Amino acid sequence: MILTAESMLGSDRDEATLLRRLDRLVESGAVTLSLDKRKFGSLDFPLAIEAEGNRWAYGTVLATVLGAWQGGLPGAALVMIAGIGGYLVVGRPGIEKRLNARVRDRGLKEIEIWRRLWRFGGVILTGQDGVAIQGPGDSWMNLVRLTDTEEPSDRRPSIAQAQLAIAPEIVLETEL
């Protein structure tokens, strides 16, 4: 029997179906979704909102001006240090939390947004075996197929077959 990526994928070729399955796997805890902290701060990140960071910057600048007006240069310096500290302690973690929520709420529901997120490369999926994959180099679809227990085990591809799906031009001949 000749196994190709086409014969292996069968009805799972529909990305939207696989994305719904991935959403269920993340909800159940079978797959962990996280973001690469180095990339989530980029303005190019598909779900980033520039205004979130700007609120803190504008607030700090305004408070610094008021601090300079009331307390001179020492007052401005203290207010600026407090503003930067507040951003690092409260603001940045809050922005990260809201971004994670947007990825879960919108990224796992809308296929076009998910494609942009995966191509950007800031999304990390970790299976129960502890193996982490990250776009765009790895295949999230293969992770779903290997992890989803709703699919009968005789229909789930093996790891070798999943690797084959990454390079469909390679044909593996096996005897079953």
Backbone as a chain_set.jsonl record, in Angstrom:
{"seq": "MILTAESMLGSDRDEATLLRRLDRLVESGAVTLSLDKRKFGSLDFPLAIEAEGNRWAYGTVLATVLGAWQGGLPGAALVMIAGIGGYLVVGRPGIEKRLNARVRDRGLKEIEIWRRLWRFGGVILTGQDGVAIQGPGDSWMNLVRLTDTEEPSDRRPSIAQAQLAIAPEIVLETEL", "coords": {"N": [[0.846, -1.178, 0.0], [0.487, 2.232, -0.746], [1.174, 5.077, 0.983], [0.234, 8.375, 1.023], [0.328, 11.912, 1.617], [-2.112, 12.91, 0.86], [-3.84, 10.625, 0.933], [-3.701, 10.053, 3.615], [-4.763, 12.245, 4.963], [-7.492, 12.478, 4.351], [-10.767, 13.114, 5.388], [-10.013, 15.07, 7.108], [-8.954, 17.27, 5.964], [-10.13, 19.716, 5.972], [-9.498, 22.753, 7.182], [-10.93, 24.399, 8.949], [-12.451, 22.596, 10.432], [-10.412, 21.219, 11.735], [-9.399, 23.34, 13.224], [-11.525, 23.849, 14.97], [-11.411, 21.44, 16.376], [-8.877, 21.755, 17.528], [-9.438, 23.918, 19.204], [-11.178, 22.658, 21.023], [-9.362, 20.835, 22.125], [-7.56, 22.559, 23.392], [-9.288, 23.744, 25.247], [-9.905, 21.491, 26.793], [-7.48, 20.956, 27.916], [-5.704, 19.184, 26.833], [-3.972, 20.12, 24.958], [-1.687, 22.735, 25.246], [-1.779, 26.183, 24.857], [0.334, 28.84, 24.181], [2.098, 32.008, 24.09], [4.878, 33.358, 22.339], [6.857, 35.386, 24.088], [8.677, 37.199, 23.109], [7.714, 37.841, 20.641], [5.06, 38.648, 20.92], [4.89, 41.29, 21.653], [5.397, 42.723, 19.403], [4.393, 45.09, 16.962], [3.525, 44.024, 14.647], [2.299, 41.69, 15.267], [-0.526, 39.732, 14.729], [-2.878, 40.097, 16.377], [-2.278, 42.188, 18.021], [-2.736, 45.259, 19.75], [-1.954, 48.461, 19.337], [-2.659, 50.638, 20.899], [-2.907, 49.783, 23.533], [-0.371, 49.652, 24.859], [0.326, 52.279, 24.446], [-1.437, 53.711, 26.062], [-0.371, 53.476, 28.627], [2.082, 54.757, 28.221], [1.285, 57.402, 27.503], [-0.136, 58.102, 29.797], [1.919, 58.011, 31.715], [3.598, 60.036, 30.761], [1.892, 62.286, 31.0], [1.44, 62.25, 33.798], [4.068, 62.689, 34.619], [4.555, 65.267, 33.676], [2.7, 66.66, 35.25], [3.822, 66.039, 37.711], [6.258, 67.4, 37.485], [5.338, 69.984, 37.389], [4.177, 70.299, 39.908], [6.191, 69.382, 41.711], [8.664, 69.999, 40.702], [11.814, 69.108, 39.176], [12.749, 66.849, 40.74], [10.266, 65.775, 41.574], [9.117, 65.121, 39.095], [10.907, 63.149, 38.236], [10.495, 61.148, 40.167], [7.78, 60.514, 39.672], [7.961, 59.602, 37.041], [9.579, 57.318, 37.34], [7.87, 55.811, 38.953], [5.756, 55.489, 37.143], [6.937, 53.968, 35.068], [7.655, 51.711, 36.544], [5.088, 50.891, 37.344], [4.022, 50.2, 34.848], [5.678, 48.019, 34.17], [5.102, 46.202, 36.231], [2.276, 46.027, 36.442], [1.0, 46.868, 34.015], [2.223, 45.625, 31.633], [1.952, 42.763, 32.161], [-0.865, 42.734, 32.224], [-1.539, 43.513, 29.621], [-0.455, 41.346, 28.251], [-2.08, 39.307, 29.252], [-4.617, 40.057, 28.244], [-4.043, 39.854, 25.517], [-3.506, 37.109, 25.267], [-6.089, 36.215, 25.848], [-7.455, 37.265, 23.63], [-6.273, 35.753, 21.589], [-7.199, 33.204, 22.257], [-9.994, 33.65, 22.189], [-10.587, 34.816, 19.653], [-8.614, 33.949, 17.812], [-8.686, 31.133, 17.861], [-11.147, 30.713, 16.836], [-11.637, 31.918, 14.38], [-10.657, 31.161, 11.209], [-9.035, 32.601, 9.354], [-7.724, 34.502, 10.936], [-6.353, 32.735, 12.603], [-4.622, 31.533, 10.733], [-2.981, 33.735, 10.052], [-1.83, 34.225, 12.568], [-0.413, 31.815, 12.973], [1.361, 31.802, 10.801], [2.837, 34.048, 11.456], [4.25, 33.208, 13.663], [4.276, 33.409, 16.477], [2.814, 31.794, 18.139], [2.641, 29.066, 20.333], [2.175, 25.657, 20.611], [1.672, 23.017, 22.829], [1.748, 19.616, 23.264], [0.381, 16.807, 25.175], [2.515, 15.164, 25.568], [4.586, 16.839, 25.996], [5.994, 17.918, 23.91], [6.709, 20.758, 22.108], [5.394, 22.818, 19.55], [5.808, 25.294, 17.009], [4.638, 27.836, 14.89], [5.917, 29.284, 11.86], [7.025, 26.928, 11.029], [6.35, 24.343, 12.007], [3.691, 21.844, 11.99], [0.544, 22.492, 12.942], [-1.773, 21.176, 12.378], [-1.106, 18.485, 12.204], [-0.438, 18.006, 14.86], [-2.972, 18.239, 16.045], [-4.266, 16.067, 14.839], [-2.76, 13.941, 15.88], [-3.204, 14.188, 18.598], [-5.92, 14.37, 19.169], [-8.349, 12.513, 20.671], [-10.821, 11.739, 19.892], [-10.838, 10.712, 17.419], [-10.734, 7.516, 15.97], [-8.186, 5.201, 16.965], [-7.069, 3.603, 14.971], [-7.346, 5.158, 12.75], [-5.892, 7.372, 13.252], [-2.938, 9.028, 12.309], [0.413, 7.717, 12.409], [3.464, 8.901, 13.991], [5.461, 8.914, 12.046], [3.899, 8.945, 9.745], [2.644, 11.387, 10.108], [4.81, 13.093, 9.88], [5.33, 12.667, 7.235], [3.191, 13.968, 6.093], [3.952, 16.577, 6.176], [5.73, 16.883, 4.112], [4.435, 16.355, 1.303], [5.306, 15.494, -1.183], [6.914, 13.359, -0.873], [6.751, 9.898, -0.998], [5.79, 7.143, 0.85], [6.37, 3.785, 0.877], [4.799, 1.039, 2.14], [4.115, -2.133, 3.624], [1.142, -3.397, 4.675]], "CA": [[0.0, 0.0, 0.0], [1.239, 3.474, -0.81], [0.581, 6.131, 1.807], [0.626, 9.739, 0.678], [-0.322, 12.894, 2.484], [-3.507, 13.006, 0.431], [-4.628, 9.501, 1.44], [-3.682, 10.093, 5.063], [-5.537, 13.337, 5.511], [-8.894, 12.139, 4.212], [-11.756, 14.149, 5.682], [-9.43, 16.069, 8.009], [-8.316, 18.328, 5.188], [-10.815, 20.975, 6.23], [-8.803, 23.469, 8.253], [-11.883, 24.918, 9.941], [-12.777, 21.475, 11.318], [-9.234, 20.997, 12.58], [-9.299, 24.449, 14.173], [-12.519, 23.586, 16.028], [-10.857, 20.361, 17.203], [-7.796, 22.346, 18.324], [-10.09, 24.704, 20.249], [-11.638, 21.696, 22.043], [-8.185, 20.274, 22.795], [-7.044, 23.597, 24.29], [-10.263, 23.855, 26.34], [-9.821, 20.31, 27.661], [-6.162, 20.883, 28.521], [-4.867, 18.203, 26.145], [-2.961, 20.927, 24.276], [-1.487, 24.021, 25.891], [-1.496, 27.271, 23.927], [1.045, 29.954, 24.795], [2.653, 32.955, 23.13], [6.291, 33.69, 22.434], [6.864, 36.74, 24.654], [9.493, 38.085, 22.278], [6.967, 38.239, 19.452], [3.73, 39.199, 21.166], [4.994, 42.737, 21.793], [5.597, 43.338, 18.096], [3.197, 45.705, 16.382], [3.116, 43.191, 13.518], [1.563, 40.539, 15.766], [-1.862, 39.912, 14.158], [-3.923, 40.536, 17.303], [-1.764, 43.23, 18.9], [-3.386, 46.565, 19.667], [-0.932, 49.438, 19.705], [-3.169, 51.57, 21.902], [-2.765, 49.271, 24.907], [0.899, 50.135, 25.395], [0.334, 53.743, 24.398], [-2.165, 54.249, 27.226], [0.579, 53.58, 29.725], [3.075, 55.784, 27.884], [0.656, 58.718, 27.605], [-0.436, 58.336, 31.207], [3.178, 58.291, 32.41], [4.06, 61.368, 30.334], [1.008, 63.271, 31.618], [1.729, 62.272, 35.241], [5.397, 63.274, 34.791], [4.393, 66.719, 33.505], [2.042, 67.154, 36.471], [4.809, 65.928, 38.791], [7.223, 68.487, 37.302], [4.638, 71.232, 37.709], [3.961, 70.369, 41.349], [7.361, 69.11, 42.539], [9.911, 70.292, 40.011], [12.53, 67.986, 38.556], [12.698, 65.634, 41.568], [8.91, 65.22, 41.52], [8.949, 64.51, 37.772], [11.698, 61.914, 38.197], [9.804, 60.141, 40.975], [6.565, 60.098, 38.983], [8.354, 58.814, 35.871], [10.028, 56.011, 37.831], [6.657, 55.099, 39.38], [5.008, 55.129, 35.935], [7.634, 52.854, 34.404], [7.485, 50.546, 37.422], [3.695, 50.45, 37.231], [3.855, 49.514, 33.561], [6.356, 46.716, 34.202], [4.478, 45.318, 37.212], [0.838, 45.866, 36.219], [0.595, 47.086, 32.632], [2.674, 44.609, 30.671], [1.233, 41.497, 32.381], [-2.266, 42.905, 31.842], [-1.584, 43.492, 28.152], [-0.207, 39.954, 27.848], [-3.275, 38.535, 29.599], [-5.664, 40.385, 27.269], [-3.631, 39.312, 24.225], [-3.774, 35.667, 25.344], [-7.542, 36.035, 25.749], [-7.842, 37.505, 22.233], [-5.848, 34.599, 20.784], [-8.124, 32.107, 22.549], [-11.36, 33.992, 21.799], [-10.719, 35.079, 18.219], [-7.678, 33.163, 17.009], [-9.12, 29.741, 17.762], [-12.507, 30.668, 16.284], [-11.65, 32.441, 13.014], [-9.567, 30.49, 10.503], [-8.12, 33.567, 8.736], [-6.878, 35.049, 12.004], [-5.45, 31.662, 13.024], [-3.569, 31.397, 9.704], [-2.026, 34.837, 10.213], [-1.092, 33.987, 13.809], [0.516, 30.696, 12.805], [2.423, 32.233, 9.883], [3.667, 35.016, 12.162], [5.179, 32.408, 14.448], [4.31, 33.693, 17.901], [1.946, 30.877, 18.872], [3.298, 27.806, 20.69], [1.255, 24.609, 21.052], [2.382, 21.937, 23.499], [0.917, 18.438, 23.479], [0.505, 16.167, 26.481], [3.835, 14.536, 25.661], [5.556, 17.873, 26.302], [6.629, 18.407, 22.695], [6.144, 22.053, 21.706], [5.552, 23.19, 18.151], [5.58, 26.712, 16.791], [4.552, 28.2, 13.484], [5.277, 28.606, 10.745], [7.782, 25.744, 10.624], [5.732, 23.085, 12.412], [2.319, 21.655, 11.522], [-0.453, 22.419, 14.003], [-2.799, 20.207, 11.967], [-0.637, 17.155, 12.585], [-0.569, 17.908, 16.314], [-4.383, 17.975, 16.327], [-4.571, 14.689, 14.429], [-2.096, 12.992, 16.775], [-3.633, 14.383, 19.976], [-7.372, 14.259, 19.311], [-8.723, 11.129, 21.003], [-12.124, 11.416, 19.329], [-10.609, 9.96, 16.2], [-10.324, 6.15, 16.296], [-6.731, 5.07, 16.906], [-6.625, 3.01, 13.713], [-7.387, 6.195, 11.724], [-4.916, 8.405, 13.575], [-1.646, 8.735, 11.701], [1.563, 7.558, 13.288], [4.36, 10.049, 13.908], [6.107, 8.858, 10.728], [2.92, 9.385, 8.761], [2.432, 12.818, 10.297], [5.961, 13.766, 9.298], [5.144, 12.56, 5.805], [2.209, 14.962, 5.668], [4.638, 17.858, 6.051], [6.34, 16.892, 2.787], [3.588, 15.443, 0.547], [5.928, 14.969, -2.389], [7.586, 12.108, -0.533], [5.808, 8.799, -0.911], [6.313, 6.074, 1.672], [5.781, 2.512, 0.517], [4.803, 0.111, 3.256], [3.219, -3.293, 3.517], [0.319, -3.479, 5.878]], "C": [[0.886, 1.233, 0.0], [0.489, 4.525, -0.008], [1.115, 7.473, 1.328], [-0.07, 10.673, 1.645], [-1.797, 12.995, 2.129], [-4.352, 11.875, 1.021], [-4.725, 9.511, 2.953], [-4.647, 11.122, 5.633], [-7.037, 13.086, 5.421], [-9.807, 13.31, 4.488], [-11.2, 15.254, 6.574], [-8.817, 17.24, 7.262], [-8.944, 19.685, 5.461], [-10.165, 21.665, 7.429], [-9.746, 23.968, 9.342], [-12.276, 23.827, 10.932], [-11.624, 21.205, 12.268], [-9.077, 22.117, 13.605], [-10.318, 24.288, 15.301], [-12.027, 22.477, 16.95], [-9.72, 20.881, 18.085], [-8.385, 23.162, 19.472], [-10.57, 23.787, 21.374], [-10.456, 21.123, 22.818], [-7.581, 21.284, 23.777], [-7.969, 23.749, 25.491], [-10.139, 22.691, 27.324], [-8.473, 20.192, 28.369], [-5.241, 19.866, 27.873], [-3.745, 18.885, 25.368], [-2.902, 22.267, 25.0], [-1.111, 25.049, 24.838], [-0.794, 28.379, 24.693], [1.618, 30.834, 23.693], [4.128, 33.164, 23.397], [6.376, 35.15, 22.878], [7.702, 37.712, 23.833], [8.703, 38.606, 21.083], [5.654, 38.927, 19.758], [3.755, 40.718, 21.311], [5.173, 43.463, 20.479], [4.293, 43.931, 17.58], [2.692, 44.906, 15.188], [2.328, 41.967, 13.963], [0.092, 40.718, 15.386], [-2.947, 40.401, 15.108], [-3.448, 41.609, 18.283], [-2.535, 44.524, 18.679], [-2.404, 47.582, 20.211], [-1.387, 50.334, 20.858], [-2.981, 51.074, 23.332], [-1.477, 49.761, 25.558], [0.96, 51.648, 25.437], [-0.396, 54.369, 25.566], [-1.221, 54.456, 28.406], [1.606, 54.676, 29.457], [2.478, 57.184, 28.045], [0.338, 59.064, 29.054], [0.809, 58.702, 31.995], [3.695, 59.677, 32.046], [3.209, 62.455, 31.002], [1.293, 63.389, 33.121], [3.091, 62.909, 35.507], [5.336, 64.791, 34.654], [3.738, 67.32, 34.744], [2.997, 67.096, 37.661], [5.85, 67.034, 38.704], [6.594, 69.82, 37.69], [4.495, 71.393, 39.223], [5.256, 70.244, 42.163], [8.693, 69.383, 41.874], [10.533, 69.021, 39.435], [12.538, 66.73, 39.431], [11.311, 64.967, 41.546], [8.656, 64.519, 40.192], [9.7, 63.188, 37.685], [11.015, 60.801, 38.987], [8.557, 59.615, 40.279], [6.906, 59.235, 37.77], [8.802, 57.413, 36.287], [8.825, 55.175, 38.272], [5.843, 54.645, 38.167], [5.631, 53.953, 35.201], [7.495, 51.584, 35.233], [6.078, 49.996, 37.356], [3.443, 49.708, 35.932], [4.469, 48.116, 33.611], [5.662, 45.719, 35.125], [3.014, 45.024, 36.893], [0.479, 45.895, 34.731], [0.967, 45.976, 31.67], [2.018, 43.252, 30.918], [-0.246, 41.584, 32.003], [-2.449, 42.87, 30.336], [-1.399, 42.07, 27.653], [-1.441, 39.08, 28.119], [-4.398, 38.79, 28.599], [-5.32, 39.842, 25.88], [-3.846, 37.798, 24.181], [-5.266, 35.39, 25.198], [-8.023, 36.258, 24.321], [-7.449, 36.337, 21.345], [-6.807, 33.442, 21.013], [-9.535, 32.399, 22.015], [-11.532, 34.179, 20.296], [-9.841, 34.172, 17.38], [-8.103, 31.724, 16.828], [-10.537, 29.608, 17.199], [-12.552, 31.069, 14.806], [-10.417, 31.94, 12.271], [-8.576, 31.475, 9.883], [-7.184, 34.184, 9.774], [-5.887, 33.992, 12.463], [-4.318, 31.486, 12.021], [-2.525, 32.497, 9.852], [-1.184, 34.655, 11.479], [-0.034, 32.914, 13.611], [1.663, 31.086, 11.881], [3.359, 33.218, 10.554], [4.668, 34.31, 13.078], [5.2, 32.671, 15.939], [3.481, 32.763, 18.757], [2.695, 29.559, 19.108], [2.223, 26.846, 21.192], [2.077, 23.483, 21.659], [1.408, 20.805, 23.76], [1.152, 17.845, 24.853], [1.865, 15.51, 26.662], [4.94, 15.547, 25.931], [6.277, 18.433, 25.091], [5.923, 19.682, 22.256], [6.404, 22.284, 20.23], [5.197, 24.658, 18.013], [5.56, 26.978, 15.301], [5.669, 29.145, 13.109], [5.95, 27.295, 10.36], [7.131, 24.413, 10.944], [4.274, 23.031, 11.954], [1.356, 21.493, 12.7], [-1.519, 21.384, 13.662], [-2.383, 18.786, 12.352], [-0.717, 16.96, 14.097], [-2.007, 17.586, 16.691], [-4.713, 16.53, 15.989], [-3.962, 13.666, 15.385], [-2.638, 13.055, 18.199], [-5.109, 14.11, 20.183], [-7.766, 12.806, 19.519], [-10.092, 10.756, 20.469], [-11.989, 10.612, 18.045], [-10.162, 8.554, 16.579], [-8.818, 5.967, 16.073], [-6.25, 4.437, 15.611], [-6.67, 4.024, 12.565], [-6.378, 7.292, 11.995], [-3.587, 8.064, 12.948], [-0.56, 8.54, 12.755], [2.441, 8.795, 13.153], [5.055, 10.076, 12.556], [5.152, 9.331, 9.644], [2.659, 10.878, 8.882], [3.589, 13.611, 9.724], [5.871, 13.736, 7.78], [4.194, 13.63, 5.297], [2.839, 16.339, 5.503], [5.247, 17.988, 4.666], [5.566, 15.924, 1.894], [4.218, 14.9, -0.727], [6.677, 13.662, -2.149], [6.527, 11.016, -0.377], [6.487, 7.669, -0.141], [5.617, 4.785, 1.29], [5.921, 1.571, 1.706], [3.896, -1.061, 2.939], [2.446, -3.374, 4.806], [-0.262, -4.837, 6.037]], "O": [[1.917, 1.267, 0.672], [-0.674, 4.824, -0.279], [2.328, 7.668, 1.243], [-0.953, 10.262, 2.398], [-2.639, 13.149, 3.013], [-5.44, 12.115, 1.545], [-5.709, 9.035, 3.52], [-5.274, 10.89, 6.667], [-7.776, 13.45, 6.335], [-9.652, 14.379, 3.897], [-11.861, 16.274, 6.772], [-8.215, 18.117, 7.882], [-8.319, 20.712, 5.195], [-10.283, 21.196, 8.561], [-9.397, 23.96, 10.523], [-12.42, 24.089, 12.126], [-11.83, 20.988, 13.462], [-8.663, 21.864, 14.737], [-10.008, 24.562, 16.46], [-12.202, 22.556, 18.166], [-9.61, 20.498, 19.25], [-7.881, 23.102, 20.594], [-10.39, 24.104, 22.549], [-10.538, 20.945, 24.034], [-7.142, 20.909, 24.865], [-7.503, 23.868, 26.624], [-10.252, 22.878, 28.536], [-8.336, 19.416, 29.315], [-4.105, 19.697, 28.317], [-2.688, 18.292, 25.148], [-3.932, 22.857, 25.324], [-0.222, 24.81, 24.02], [-1.273, 28.81, 25.742], [1.624, 30.461, 22.52], [4.571, 33.149, 24.545], [6.007, 36.05, 22.124], [7.459, 38.918, 23.861], [8.989, 39.688, 20.57], [5.171, 39.715, 18.944], [2.729, 41.368, 21.109], [5.109, 44.692, 20.437], [3.223, 43.345, 17.744], [1.552, 45.089, 14.76], [1.747, 41.274, 13.129], [-0.488, 41.76, 15.691], [-3.873, 41.077, 14.659], [-4.134, 41.906, 19.262], [-2.934, 44.839, 17.558], [-2.064, 47.569, 21.394], [-0.578, 50.737, 21.693], [-2.904, 51.886, 24.253], [-1.498, 50.235, 26.694], [1.561, 52.234, 26.337], [-0.019, 55.449, 26.022], [-1.271, 55.478, 29.09], [1.959, 55.435, 30.359], [3.097, 58.055, 28.655], [0.527, 60.204, 29.479], [0.773, 59.594, 32.843], [4.174, 60.412, 32.91], [3.75, 63.437, 31.512], [1.377, 64.495, 33.654], [3.26, 63.598, 36.513], [5.979, 65.517, 35.412], [4.167, 68.366, 35.233], [2.991, 67.983, 38.514], [6.283, 67.556, 39.731], [7.261, 70.684, 38.259], [4.669, 72.489, 39.756], [5.412, 70.915, 43.183], [9.742, 69.038, 42.419], [9.863, 68.007, 39.239], [12.348, 65.633, 38.906], [11.208, 63.741, 41.504], [8.051, 63.447, 40.16], [9.19, 62.218, 37.125], [10.96, 59.656, 38.54], [8.299, 58.412, 40.29], [6.221, 58.249, 37.498], [8.435, 56.429, 35.644], [8.764, 53.976, 38.0], [5.301, 53.54, 38.163], [4.926, 53.044, 34.764], [7.247, 50.507, 34.691], [5.882, 48.781, 37.317], [2.733, 48.703, 35.914], [3.863, 47.148, 33.153], [5.635, 44.523, 34.836], [2.561, 43.891, 37.057], [-0.263, 45.038, 34.251], [0.107, 45.446, 30.967], [1.56, 42.63, 29.959], [-0.816, 40.61, 31.513], [-3.398, 42.271, 29.831], [-2.098, 41.632, 26.739], [-1.794, 38.222, 27.309], [-5.059, 37.851, 28.154], [-6.211, 39.415, 25.147], [-4.315, 37.266, 23.175], [-5.665, 34.449, 24.512], [-8.895, 35.535, 23.841], [-8.201, 35.963, 20.445], [-7.192, 32.765, 20.06], [-10.191, 31.516, 21.461], [-12.532, 33.736, 19.731], [-10.278, 33.676, 16.341], [-7.905, 31.148, 15.759], [-11.061, 28.498, 17.099], [-13.417, 30.602, 14.066], [-9.284, 32.245, 12.643], [-7.375, 31.205, 9.889], [-5.994, 34.364, 9.517], [-4.716, 34.295, 12.691], [-3.167, 31.306, 12.42], [-1.325, 32.231, 9.786], [0.022, 34.9, 11.47], [1.112, 33.082, 14.03], [2.815, 30.741, 12.146], [4.554, 33.232, 10.258], [5.798, 34.768, 13.242], [6.1, 32.175, 16.618], [3.442, 32.917, 19.977], [3.304, 29.009, 18.191], [1.453, 27.182, 22.092], [3.066, 23.044, 21.071], [0.372, 20.998, 24.396], [2.007, 18.31, 25.606], [2.318, 15.32, 27.791], [6.103, 15.17, 26.079], [7.096, 19.341, 25.231], [4.708, 19.698, 22.056], [7.484, 21.987, 19.719], [4.401, 25.2, 18.78], [6.357, 26.423, 14.544], [6.297, 29.743, 13.982], [5.484, 26.615, 9.446], [7.341, 23.441, 10.219], [3.696, 24.05, 11.577], [1.364, 20.463, 13.374], [-2.105, 20.78, 14.561], [-3.215, 17.982, 12.774], [-1.029, 15.864, 14.564], [-2.243, 16.749, 17.563], [-5.371, 15.844, 16.771], [-4.578, 12.639, 15.669], [-2.542, 12.074, 18.936], [-5.513, 13.666, 21.258], [-7.546, 11.965, 18.647], [-10.501, 9.599, 20.568], [-12.918, 9.916, 17.636], [-9.289, 8.407, 17.434], [-8.25, 6.503, 15.122], [-5.126, 4.705, 15.185], [-6.09, 3.774, 11.508], [-6.034, 8.06, 11.096], [-3.142, 6.92, 13.039], [-0.61, 9.118, 13.84], [2.191, 9.644, 12.297], [5.224, 11.146, 11.972], [5.557, 10.041, 8.724], [2.474, 11.561, 7.875], [3.387, 14.679, 9.146], [6.294, 14.68, 7.113], [4.37, 14.145, 4.193], [2.315, 17.177, 4.77], [5.279, 19.082, 4.103], [5.989, 14.779, 1.734], [3.709, 13.935, -1.298], [7.03, 12.951, -3.09], [5.522, 11.212, 0.307], [7.618, 7.288, -0.445], [4.392, 4.699, 1.369], [7.021, 1.34, 2.209], [3.018, -0.972, 2.082], [3.02, -3.415, 5.894], [-0.986, -5.091, 7.0]]}, "num_chains": 1, "name": "protein.A"}
